[in-house]
Amino acid sequence: AFLCCSALKSASIPSTVKELGYNAFSQCTALMTITLSESLEKIGFNAFLQCHALKEIIIPENVTEMEDGIFNSCSSLESVTLPDGLAKMGKYVFVACNNLKDINIPSALKELPEGTFHDCCALEDVVIPASSTAIGINTFHNCQSLKNVTIPAGVTKIGASAFEWSGLTSVDIPETVTQIDEKAFSGCSALADVTVSWKEPISINENVFAESMRETLPVPSGAQ
């Protein structure tokens, strides 16, 4: 609708709009503020791609679905409020949001999708809800300011490169985790404390802790 409207600085979405479509405000590089309608239910692919001036946004409570890459490269984005009922999120929604420091993930979102916070190098604080069951591929890849994260009991899978090159100094992996894919914690050079609670052997793929500072990791007998 407003693709590449580079002079657009503010916008307000009327109550008649229920869906923001593909590339709705993509590359509106001067867009600083936007008010979304409470009737909005879905935000489409790359809706705010490269909106470099956008600093904050509140996603209305009725939004239940957000597609891929919505805030891709919104380099000034600092504050995002997500609705409690958000149940479906696409891949790489916040990739390269370099100024995003903290965010709460809605409890309705059961799995953290691929690349959600990839290259969010300022991200310091994130709360993974207790209802989560999986952390996707590249979810926190290169989150250099992320020092600590609580992985809740209930998570069963940590995807490939999920925390690769992040700033983690410690991590507690609950016994519910039964699969950790390759390079999940690779390149975490500050990682000094890994606590695991496994009582049975689990599936760990190659290079999970490659190039990290951890020298030893206690695992149950028979783990592969």
C-alpha positions as CSV (number, residue, x, y, z in Angstrom):
1,A,0.0,0.0,0.0
2,F,2.7,2.5,1.0
3,L,5.8,0.6,-0.4
4,C,8.8,2.9,-0.6
5,C,7.0,6.0,0.5
6,S,10.3,7.4,1.8
7,A,8.8,10.8,3.0
8,L,6.0,9.2,5.1
9,K,6.6,10.1,8.8
10,S,3.4,8.9,10.6
11,A,0.4,6.8,9.9
12,S,-2.8,5.7,11.6
13,I,-4.7,2.6,10.6
14,P,-8.5,3.0,10.6
15,S,-10.8,0.6,12.4
16,T,-12.1,-0.9,9.1
17,V,-8.8,-2.5,8.5
18,K,-8.4,-6.1,9.7
19,E,-5.2,-7.1,7.9
20,L,-2.0,-5.3,6.9
21,G,-0.9,-6.9,3.7
22,Y,2.4,-7.9,2.0
23,N,5.0,-5.0,2.2
24,A,2.3,-2.6,3.5
25,F,4.8,0.0,4.8
26,S,8.0,-1.7,3.6
27,Q,11.0,0.7,3.1
28,C,9.1,3.7,4.5
29,T,12.5,4.8,5.8
30,A,11.2,8.0,7.5
31,L,8.2,6.4,9.3
32,M,8.6,7.3,13.0
33,T,5.2,6.5,14.4
34,I,2.2,4.4,13.5
35,T,-1.0,3.6,15.3
36,L,-2.6,0.3,14.5
37,S,-6.3,-0.3,14.7
38,E,-7.7,-2.4,17.5
39,S,-9.7,-4.4,14.9
40,L,-6.5,-5.6,13.3
41,E,-6.1,-9.4,13.3
42,K,-3.1,-10.1,11.0
43,I,0.1,-8.5,9.9
44,G,1.5,-9.6,6.6
45,F,5.0,-10.5,5.2
46,N,7.6,-7.7,5.4
47,A,4.9,-5.2,6.5
48,F,7.5,-2.8,8.1
49,L,10.7,-4.0,6.3
50,Q,13.5,-1.4,6.7
51,C,11.5,1.2,8.5
52,H,14.7,2.6,9.9
53,A,13.1,5.5,11.8
54,L,10.4,3.5,13.6
55,K,11.3,3.4,17.4
56,E,8.3,1.8,19.0
57,I,5.1,0.0,18.2
58,I,2.1,-1.6,20.0
59,I,0.6,-4.6,18.3
60,P,-3.2,-4.6,19.1
61,E,-4.7,-7.3,21.3
62,N,-6.8,-8.9,18.4
63,V,-3.7,-9.7,16.3
64,T,-3.2,-13.5,16.4
65,E,-0.9,-13.9,13.4
66,M,2.3,-12.2,12.2
67,E,4.0,-13.4,9.0
68,D,7.7,-13.5,8.1
69,G,10.1,-10.6,8.3
70,I,7.6,-8.0,9.5
71,F,10.2,-5.8,11.3
72,N,13.2,-6.9,9.3
73,S,16.1,-4.4,9.6
74,C,14.1,-1.8,11.6
75,S,17.3,-0.6,13.0
76,S,15.9,2.0,15.4
77,L,13.2,-0.2,16.9
78,E,13.5,-0.1,20.7
79,S,10.1,-1.1,22.1
80,V,7.6,-3.6,20.9
81,T,4.4,-4.7,22.8
82,L,3.1,-8.0,21.6
83,P,-0.5,-9.1,22.4
84,D,-1.2,-12.0,24.7
85,G,-3.2,-13.8,22.1
86,L,-0.5,-13.9,19.4
87,A,-0.5,-17.6,18.5
88,K,1.3,-17.7,15.1
89,M,4.5,-15.9,14.2
90,G,6.5,-16.3,11.0
91,K,10.3,-16.5,10.5
92,Y,12.8,-13.7,11.1
93,V,10.2,-11.3,12.4
94,F,12.7,-9.1,14.3
95,V,15.9,-9.9,12.3
96,A,18.5,-7.2,12.5
97,C,16.6,-4.9,14.9
98,N,19.8,-3.6,16.3
99,N,18.4,-1.4,19.0
100,L,15.8,-3.8,20.4
101,K,16.9,-4.4,24.1
102,D,14.0,-6.3,25.7
103,I,10.7,-8.0,24.7
104,N,8.1,-10.3,26.3
105,I,7.0,-13.2,24.3
106,P,3.3,-14.0,24.5
107,S,2.3,-17.2,26.3
108,A,0.0,-18.2,23.3
109,L,3.1,-18.7,21.2
110,K,4.2,-22.3,21.8
111,E,7.3,-22.3,19.6
112,L,9.8,-19.6,19.0
113,P,10.1,-19.5,15.2
114,E,13.3,-19.6,13.1
115,G,15.4,-16.5,13.3
116,T,13.0,-14.5,15.4
117,F,15.8,-12.3,17.0
118,H,18.6,-13.1,14.6
119,D,21.2,-10.3,14.7
120,C,19.4,-8.4,17.5
121,C,22.8,-7.4,18.9
122,A,21.4,-5.1,21.6
123,L,18.9,-7.6,23.0
124,E,19.6,-8.0,26.7
125,D,16.5,-9.4,28.3
126,V,13.9,-11.8,26.9
127,V,11.3,-13.8,28.8
128,I,10.5,-17.2,27.2
129,P,7.1,-18.2,28.5
130,A,6.5,-21.3,30.4
131,S,4.2,-22.6,27.7
132,S,7.0,-22.8,25.1
133,T,7.9,-26.2,23.7
134,A,10.6,-25.4,21.2
135,I,13.3,-22.8,20.3
136,G,13.8,-22.6,16.6
137,I,16.8,-22.5,14.3
138,N,18.8,-19.2,14.6
139,T,16.3,-17.8,17.1
140,F,18.9,-15.9,19.1
141,H,21.8,-16.1,16.7
142,N,24.4,-13.3,17.2
143,C,22.5,-11.7,20.1
144,Q,25.8,-10.5,21.5
145,S,24.3,-8.6,24.4
146,L,22.2,-11.5,25.6
147,K,24.0,-12.7,28.8
148,N,21.4,-15.0,30.4
149,V,18.3,-16.7,29.4
150,T,15.9,-19.0,31.2
151,I,14.8,-22.0,29.2
152,P,11.5,-23.1,30.9
153,A,10.7,-26.7,31.7
154,G,8.4,-27.8,28.9
155,V,10.9,-26.9,26.1
156,T,11.8,-30.2,24.4
157,K,13.9,-29.0,21.4
158,I,16.6,-26.4,20.9
159,G,17.2,-25.8,17.2
160,A,20.4,-25.6,15.2
161,S,22.4,-22.4,15.9
162,A,19.6,-21.2,18.2
163,F,22.1,-19.3,20.4
164,E,25.2,-19.3,18.2
165,W,27.5,-16.4,18.6
166,S,25.3,-15.0,21.4
167,G,26.7,-13.4,24.6
168,L,25.5,-16.0,26.9
169,T,27.6,-16.5,30.1
170,S,25.4,-19.2,31.6
171,V,22.5,-21.4,30.6
172,D,20.3,-23.9,32.5
173,I,19.0,-26.7,30.3
174,P,15.9,-28.4,31.8
175,E,15.4,-32.1,31.8
176,T,12.4,-31.8,29.4
177,V,14.9,-30.9,26.6
178,T,15.4,-34.1,24.6
179,Q,17.0,-32.7,21.4
180,I,19.7,-30.1,20.9
181,D,20.7,-29.6,17.2
182,E,24.0,-28.7,15.8
183,K,25.8,-25.5,16.8
184,A,23.0,-24.5,19.2
185,F,25.5,-22.9,21.5
186,S,28.5,-22.6,19.1
187,G,30.7,-19.6,19.3
188,C,29.4,-18.5,22.7
189,S,32.9,-17.5,23.8
190,A,31.7,-16.1,27.2
191,L,29.8,-19.2,28.1
192,A,31.3,-20.5,31.4
193,D,28.4,-22.2,33.2
194,V,26.2,-24.9,31.7
195,T,23.7,-26.6,34.0
196,V,21.8,-29.7,32.8
197,S,19.2,-31.7,34.5
198,W,19.0,-34.8,32.3
199,K,18.3,-38.1,33.9
200,E,18.2,-40.1,30.6
201,P,20.3,-40.0,27.4
202,I,19.3,-37.4,24.9
203,S,20.0,-36.5,21.3
204,I,22.8,-34.0,20.9
205,N,24.1,-33.2,17.4
206,E,27.6,-32.3,16.5
207,N,29.3,-29.1,17.4
208,V,26.7,-28.0,19.9
209,F,29.2,-26.1,22.0
210,A,31.9,-25.6,19.4
211,E,34.2,-22.6,20.0
212,S,32.7,-22.0,23.4
213,M,34.7,-21.6,26.6
214,R,33.0,-24.6,28.3
215,E,35.6,-27.3,28.8
216,T,33.5,-30.0,30.3
217,L,29.8,-30.7,30.3
218,P,28.1,-33.4,32.5
219,V,25.8,-35.6,30.6
220,P,24.0,-38.8,31.5
221,S,25.6,-42.1,30.7
222,G,24.7,-43.3,27.2
223,A,24.0,-39.9,25.7
224,Q,24.9,-39.5,22.1
